[in-house]
């Protein structure tokens, strides 16, 4: 009985830790830029993003991280557009559609 209780406790701790890690990865905060500053994006924890990425200048745009994708919604004139890109984060580095950006200090 004690063994089953210990296993259940360890399982619950692992699930809570995974939930915490997943929730932390759902927002970004700060400016990320490519090595030559061709691409630069400034994110805030409230889901807003500004900058230049893949020939698109973003102002007043929003973002949402959904697992291995990031959705960026922006307006061109009065037309709202949402684009979904592949996304990963490793420490201070993010990759969006095979473009690597590093957090500026």
C-alpha positions as CSV (number, residue, x, y, z in Angstrom):
1,X,0.0,0.0,0.0
2,X,2.8,2.4,0.8
3,X,4.5,1.7,-2.5
4,X,1.3,2.5,-4.5
5,X,0.9,5.7,-2.4
6,X,4.5,6.8,-3.2
7,X,4.1,6.0,-6.9
8,X,0.9,8.0,-7.0
9,X,2.6,10.9,-5.2
10,X,5.5,10.9,-7.6
11,X,3.1,10.8,-10.6
12,X,1.1,13.8,-9.3
13,X,4.4,15.8,-8.7
14,X,5.5,15.0,-12.2
15,X,2.1,16.1,-13.7
16,X,2.2,19.4,-11.7
17,X,5.8,20.1,-12.8
18,X,4.9,19.5,-16.4
19,X,1.9,21.8,-16.1
20,X,4.1,24.5,-14.6
21,X,6.7,24.2,-17.4
22,X,3.9,24.2,-20.1
23,X,2.3,27.3,-18.7
24,X,5.6,29.2,-18.4
25,X,6.3,28.5,-22.1
26,X,3.0,30.0,-23.2
27,X,4.2,33.6,-23.1
28,X,7.3,35.6,-24.0
29,X,8.7,38.8,-22.7
30,X,11.4,40.9,-24.2
31,X,13.1,41.6,-27.5
32,X,14.4,38.7,-29.7
33,X,16.5,39.3,-32.8
34,X,18.4,37.4,-35.4
35,X,22.2,37.5,-35.4
36,X,22.3,40.3,-38.0
37,X,19.1,42.1,-36.6
38,X,17.3,41.4,-39.9
39,X,14.5,40.0,-37.8
40,X,13.5,41.6,-34.5
41,X,10.4,41.0,-32.4
42,X,9.4,42.5,-29.1
43,X,6.9,40.4,-27.1
44,X,5.1,41.3,-23.8
45,X,3.6,38.9,-21.3
46,X,0.1,40.2,-22.2
47,X,0.3,38.7,-25.7
48,X,1.4,41.7,-27.7
49,X,4.2,41.7,-30.3
50,X,5.9,44.4,-32.4
51,X,8.8,44.3,-34.9
52,X,9.8,43.0,-38.2
53,X,9.6,39.3,-39.3
54,X,9.6,37.6,-42.7
55,X,9.1,41.0,-44.5
56,X,6.1,41.8,-42.3
57,X,6.2,44.9,-40.0
58,X,4.1,44.2,-37.0
59,X,2.6,47.0,-34.9
60,X,-0.3,46.4,-32.6
61,X,-0.1,42.7,-33.3
62,X,-0.8,39.9,-30.9
63,X,0.6,36.4,-30.4
64,X,-0.5,33.1,-28.9
65,X,1.8,30.1,-28.4
66,X,0.0,26.8,-29.0
67,X,2.3,23.9,-28.4
68,X,4.8,23.8,-31.3
69,X,3.2,26.7,-33.1
70,X,2.9,30.4,-32.6
71,X,-0.1,32.3,-34.0
72,X,0.5,36.0,-34.9
73,X,-2.4,38.2,-35.6
74,X,-1.9,41.6,-37.3
75,X,-3.7,44.1,-39.4
76,X,-2.9,45.3,-42.9
77,X,-5.2,48.3,-43.3
78,X,-8.6,47.2,-42.0
79,X,-8.0,43.5,-42.7
80,X,-7.0,41.3,-39.8
81,X,-4.7,38.3,-40.6
82,X,-3.6,35.4,-38.5
83,X,-0.5,33.4,-39.5
84,X,0.6,30.2,-37.8
85,X,4.3,29.5,-37.7
86,X,6.3,26.6,-36.3
87,X,7.8,27.5,-32.9
88,X,10.3,26.3,-30.3
89,X,12.0,27.8,-27.3
90,X,15.3,26.8,-25.8
91,X,16.6,29.1,-23.0
92,X,17.1,32.6,-24.4
93,X,16.6,31.4,-28.0
94,X,13.4,31.0,-30.0
95,X,12.9,29.6,-33.5
96,X,10.0,30.7,-35.6
97,X,9.7,29.0,-39.0
98,X,13.5,28.0,-39.0
99,X,14.5,31.6,-38.1
100,X,16.5,31.7,-34.9
101,X,16.1,34.7,-32.6
102,X,18.1,35.3,-29.4
103,X,16.8,37.4,-26.5
104,X,18.5,40.8,-26.2
105,X,20.0,41.5,-22.8
